[in-house]
Amino acid sequence: MKVTIVGAGNVGATCADVISYRGIASEVVLVDIKEGFAEGKAMDIMQCATTTVFNTQLSGTTGDYSKTAGSDVVVITSGIPRKPGMTREELIGINAGIVKSVADNVLTHSPNAIIVVVSNPMDTMTYLTLKATGLPKHRVIGMGGALDSSRFKYFLSKALDKPANDVQGMVIGGHGDTTMIPLTRLASYNGVPVSNFLSQAELDKVAADTMVGGATLTGLLGTSAWYAPGASVAYLVDSILNDQKRMIPCSVFLEGEYGQEDICMGVPCIIGKNGVEKIVDVQLNDAEKALFAKSADAVRNMNADLKSVL
């Protein structure tokens, strides 16, 4: 199985590293526009092969998409962060152009690939990729819910003072500080509702901490996080390549599900060898439905800025 990761920055390189040492794919190709950057990252990771004991073949290339030919999954992390003085519309316009170009290039050489979008704003870039390529909706997946849910479970485990691996929970909605929806009502500790252990005030704090989880790390690090995002991408890729059929919240195209049309947003999905194999209908209560609708309005407003690109 072959995976291409476009963008050899912190998130892309961490994803390649996790895929390699976990043996998720037999081959990984890193692509970047900066001369020698992807090649250097690939060489550095490959020099870990004997100490971390993996056999994945990892290579890098500066913009030569022919080396990505035959990829089963393509991960797109390309794009720029918002800079001081830059409007949201400018950011979307620049990243939309980058993502559209990348998608066209990879599909030229890997026409059957499943595309995983990581570039921000993620829900909007996922929608762009789907519309610009004309791919069937099961082959375009936005990775945001997996990361948000891992952060949610981390904060739940801290509040519970219990192992994170014993905690279940998911985050749906848009992948943004004000649009994500941590489903505290459905979270559990080894099958028991967390509300049996935590007060409403504690649950509200967990939800609030989750929603600013990325911003909190940016404040501490001075840049965006990369370990958890990279590992979350690898987790999603693993479910695709190894047909694990995990239920993972992902940004996918909705056609009436959750009351929404013509939009990509985070909802629980069964992820397997065909990409999105099923959208799971979680019965939301009235308050959660209202939050989801509000989140959809925000994402749809952002998608409006794609008109000049599509």
C-alpha positions as semicolon CSV with decimal commas, in nm:
position;residue;x (nm);y (nm);z (nm)
1;M;0,000;0,000;0,000
2;K;0,127;0,345;-0,097
3;V;0,058;0,680;0,070
4;T;0,153;1,023;-0,059
5;I;0,172;1,316;0,183
6;V;0,181;1,658;0,020
7;G;0,343;1,906;0,253
8;A;0,652;1,799;0,449
9;G;0,607;2,043;0,733
10;N;0,558;1,943;1,094
11;V;0,219;1,777;1,048
12;G;0,304;1,602;0,720
13;A;0,639;1,476;0,845
14;T;0,490;1,353;1,175
15;C;0,222;1,169;0,981
16;A;0,490;1,005;0,764
17;D;0,688;0,913;1,075
18;V;0,389;0,749;1,249
19;I;0,281;0,563;0,935
20;S;0,635;0,434;0,892
21;Y;0,712;0,311;1,241
22;R;0,368;0,156;1,277
23;G;0,400;-0,021;0,942
24;I;0,067;0,117;0,819
25;A;0,187;0,140;0,457
26;S;0,466;-0,027;0,261
27;E;0,560;0,297;0,086
28;V;0,529;0,666;0,173
29;V;0,618;0,959;-0,052
30;L;0,662;1,309;0,091
31;V;0,614;1,601;-0,150
32;D;0,704;1,965;-0,090
33;I;0,774;2,275;-0,298
34;K;1,080;2,377;-0,094
35;E;1,391;2,240;-0,260
36;G;1,533;1,940;-0,075
37;F;1,296;1,974;0,220
38;A;1,089;1,658;0,163
39;E;1,401;1,464;0,067
40;G;1,569;1,568;0,391
41;K;1,269;1,483;0,607
42;A;1,238;1,141;0,439
43;M;1,608;1,067;0,485
44;D;1,596;1,168;0,851
45;I;1,298;0,938;0,919
46;M;1,450;0,649;0,722
47;Q;1,762;0,670;0,939
48;C;1,537;0,565;1,229
49;A;1,451;0,235;1,060
50;T;1,706;0,023;1,243
51;T;1,644;0,177;1,584
52;T;1,263;0,184;1,571
53;V;1,249;-0,130;1,356
54;F;1,031;-0,058;1,055
55;N;1,042;-0,161;0,690
56;T;0,831;0,110;0,527
57;Q;1,010;0,269;0,232
58;L;0,997;0,646;0,263
59;S;1,115;0,893;0,000
60;G;1,084;1,263;-0,069
61;T;1,054;1,477;-0,378
62;T;1,048;1,846;-0,465
63;G;0,729;1,875;-0,666
64;D;0,778;1,567;-0,886
65;Y;0,431;1,416;-0,873
66;S;0,526;1,130;-1,104
67;K;0,688;0,971;-0,799
68;T;0,349;0,960;-0,628
69;A;0,199;0,739;-0,900
70;G;-0,020;0,454;-0,782
71;S;-0,094;0,598;-0,439
72;D;-0,386;0,444;-0,254
73;V;-0,428;0,743;-0,022
74;V;-0,313;1,102;-0,069
75;V;-0,291;1,334;0,232
76;I;-0,297;1,707;0,160
77;T;-0,145;1,926;0,431
78;S;-0,036;2,207;0,194
79;G;-0,122;2,569;0,258
80;I;-0,015;2,870;0,457
81;P;-0,124;2,984;0,803
82;R;-0,306;3,313;0,843
83;K;-0,055;3,596;0,881
84;P;-0,095;3,931;1,061
85;G;-0,304;4,167;0,851
86;M;-0,435;3,888;0,625
87;T;-0,811;3,860;0,589
88;R;-0,992;3,528;0,609
89;E;-1,090;3,569;0,243
90;E;-0,725;3,612;0,142
91;L;-0,623;3,301;0,336
92;I;-0,902;3,095;0,181
93;G;-0,819;3,223;-0,166
94;I;-0,450;3,137;-0,139
95;N;-0,499;2,796;0,022
96;A;-0,782;2,710;-0,215
97;G;-0,552;2,766;-0,510
98;I;-0,281;2,551;-0,352
99;V;-0,515;2,266;-0,258
100;K;-0,687;2,263;-0,597
101;S;-0,352;2,246;-0,778
102;V;-0,228;1,966;-0,551
103;A;-0,547;1,763;-0,598
104;D;-0,522;1,794;-0,976
105;N;-0,155;1,686;-0,975
106;V;-0,198;1,381;-0,754
107;L;-0,506;1,256;-0,936
108;T;-0,319;1,274;-1,266
109;H;-0,088;1,002;-1,135
110;S;-0,320;0,829;-0,886
111;P;-0,672;0,851;-1,031
112;N;-0,815;0,599;-0,785
113;A;-0,671;0,751;-0,469
114;I;-0,873;0,845;-0,163
115;I;-0,792;1,203;-0,063
116;V;-0,756;1,310;0,301
117;V;-0,764;1,687;0,347
118;V;-0,583;1,845;0,641
119;S;-0,523;2,197;0,504
120;N;-0,710;2,478;0,678
121;P;-0,979;2,594;0,687
122;M;-1,032;2,220;0,671
123;D;-1,408;2,191;0,613
124;T;-1,392;2,450;0,336
125;M;-1,085;2,291;0,174
126;T;-1,258;1,952;0,184
127;Y;-1,562;2,101;0,010
128;L;-1,334;2,264;-0,247
129;T;-1,151;1,938;-0,317
130;L;-1,476;1,750;-0,368
131;K;-1,627;2,012;-0,599
132;A;-1,309;2,087;-0,796
133;T;-1,219;1,723;-0,864
134;G;-1,566;1,580;-0,917
135;L;-1,469;1,275;-0,713
136;P;-1,742;1,063;-0,551
137;K;-1,802;1,185;-0,199
138;H;-1,673;0,869;-0,030
139;R;-1,323;0,941;-0,163
140;V;-1,278;1,290;-0,012
141;I;-1,236;1,303;0,365
142;G;-1,152;1,597;0,589
143;M;-0,941;1,510;0,891
144;G;-1,050;1,723;1,183
145;G;-1,289;1,524;1,396
146;A;-1,028;1,259;1,474
147;L;-0,796;1,525;1,617
148;D;-1,071;1,714;1,799
149;S;-1,200;1,388;1,948
150;S;-0,854;1,287;2,067
151;R;-0,823;1,619;2,246
152;F;-1,172;1,576;2,391
153;K;-1,079;1,234;2,531
154;Y;-0,756;1,377;2,670
155;F;-0,942;1,648;2,864
156;L;-1,204;1,396;2,978
157;S;-0,932;1,164;3,107
158;K;-0,769;1,451;3,295
159;A;-1,100;1,547;3,457
160;L;-1,177;1,184;3,542
161;D;-0,817;1,107;3,644
162;K;-0,847;0,787;3,442
163;P;-0,654;0,645;3,142
164;A;-0,740;0,816;2,814
165;N;-0,766;0,478;2,639
166;D;-1,058;0,388;2,868
167;V;-1,251;0,698;2,763
168;Q;-1,484;0,723;2,463
169;G;-1,611;1,046;2,316
170;M;-1,649;1,231;1,988
171;V;-1,655;1,582;1,851
172;I;-1,873;1,672;1,554
173;G;-1,946;1,993;1,363
174;G;-1,703;2,231;1,199
175;H;-1,329;2,206;1,267
176;G;-1,291;2,541;1,440
177;D;-1,268;2,693;1,786
178;T;-1,629;2,813;1,777
179;T;-1,786;2,550;1,551
180;M;-1,686;2,214;1,698
181;I;-1,934;2,030;1,920
182;P;-1,793;1,798;2,191
183;L;-2,074;1,551;2,265
184;T;-2,039;1,536;2,643
185;R;-2,381;1,370;2,674
186;L;-2,258;1,062;2,487
187;A;-1,908;1,039;2,636
188;S;-1,833;0,735;2,849
189;Y;-1,571;0,577;3,073
190;N;-1,555;0,204;2,996
191;G;-1,919;0,212;2,884
192;V;-2,046;0,415;3,180
193;P;-2,164;0,772;3,105
194;V;-1,907;1,024;3,224
195;S;-2,193;1,222;3,377
196;N;-2,191;0,955;3,650
197;F;-1,848;1,082;3,754
198;L;-1,835;1,448;3,650
199;S;-2,064;1,740;3,731
200;Q;-2,222;1,950;3,457
201;A;-1,980;2,229;3,539
202;E;-1,686;1,992;3,496
203;L;-1,827;1,864;3,167
204;D;-1,877;2,221;3,043
205;K;-1,512;2,297;3,124
206;V;-1,396;1,987;2,936
207;A;-1,598;2,098;2,632
208;A;-1,462;2,452;2,653
209;D;-1,102;2,330;2,688
210;T;-1,151;2,100;2,388
211;M;-1,281;2,380;2,169
212;V;-0,973;2,595;2,231
213;G;-0,737;2,297;2,237
214;G;-0,554;2,401;1,923
215;A;-0,533;2,766;2,021
216;T;-0,402;2,669;2,366
217;L;-0,116;2,475;2,210
218;T;-0,040;2,756;1,967
219;G;-0,011;2,990;2,263
220;L;0,226;2,754;2,443
221;L;0,435;2,654;2,142
222;G;0,429;2,974;1,941
223;T;0,311;2,771;1,642
224;S;0,047;2,514;1,557
225;A;0,068;2,168;1,713
226;W;0,190;1,876;1,505
227;Y;0,227;1,551;1,706
228;A;-0,145;1,491;1,768
229;P;-0,253;1,622;1,424
230;G;0,002;1,403;1,246
231;A;-0,091;1,097;1,451
232;S;-0,461;1,162;1,389
233;V;-0,404;1,162;1,013
234;A;-0,211;0,836;1,040
235;Y;-0,496;0,686;1,246
236;L;-0,742;0,773;0,970
237;V;-0,512;0,642;0,695
238;D;-0,468;0,317;0,890
239;S;-0,845;0,262;0,898
240;I;-0,859;0,310;0,520
241;L;-0,561;0,099;0,414
242;N;-0,630;-0,185;0,653
243;D;-1,009;-0,174;0,612
244;Q;-1,056;-0,141;0,986
245;K;-1,401;0,016;0,961
246;R;-1,341;0,239;1,261
247;M;-1,605;0,494;1,346
248;I;-1,422;0,826;1,317
249;P;-1,572;1,176;1,308
250;C;-1,468;1,319;0,969
251;S;-1,562;1,614;0,752
252;V;-1,765;1,466;0,467
253;F;-2,020;1,583;0,212
254;L;-2,372;1,586;0,351
255;E;-2,683;1,533;0,142
256;G;-2,956;1,563;0,400
257;E;-2,777;1,388;0,685
258;Y;-2,803;1,583;1,011
259;G;-3,041;1,819;0,832
260;Q;-2,772;1,969;0,607
261;E;-2,719;1,982;0,231
262;D;-2,426;2,072;0,005
263;I;-2,168;2,112;0,282
264;C;-1,873;1,924;0,430
265;M;-1,882;1,894;0,809
266;G;-1,769;1,662;1,083
267;V;-1,997;1,367;1,152
268;P;-1,926;1,010;1,269
269;C;-1,834;0,787;0,974
270;I;-1,735;0,426;0,920
271;I;-1,395;0,446;0,750
272;G;-1,268;0,149;0,550
273;K;-1,099;0,051;0,224
274;N;-1,353;0,250;0,021
275;G;-1,307;0,563;0,227
276;V;-1,632;0,681;0,382
277;E;-1,840;0,364;0,390
278;K;-2,126;0,495;0,600
279;I;-2,236;0,811;0,778
280;V;-2,360;0,714;1,123
281;D;-2,680;0,882;1,235
282;V;-2,634;0,974;1,600
283;Q;-2,962;1,088;1,746
284;L;-2,888;1,441;1,865
285;N;-3,109;1,615;2,117
286;D;-3,263;1,955;2,042
287;A;-2,976;2,151;2,194
288;E;-2,716;1,955;1,996
289;K;-2,918;1,996;1,676
290;A;-2,925;2,371;1,729
291;L;-2,548;2,379;1,780
292;F;-2,495;2,172;1,467
293;A;-2,714;2,405;1,261
294;K;-2,526;2,708;1,395
295;S;-2,194;2,540;1,311
296;A;-2,319;2,466;0,959
297;D;-2,411;2,833;0,909
298;A;-2,055;2,936;0,999
299;V;-1,897;2,679;0,766
300;R;-2,135;2,769;0,483
301;N;-2,048;3,137;0,527
302;M;-1,680;3,050;0,487
303;N;-1,753;2,838;0,180
304;A;-1,902;3,144;0,013
305;D;-1,549;3,276;-0,030
306;L;-1,474;2,992;-0,275
307;K;-1,688;3,140;-0,550
308;S;-1,387;3,287;-0,732
309;V;-1,208;2,952;-0,726
310;L;-1,482;2,705;-0,819
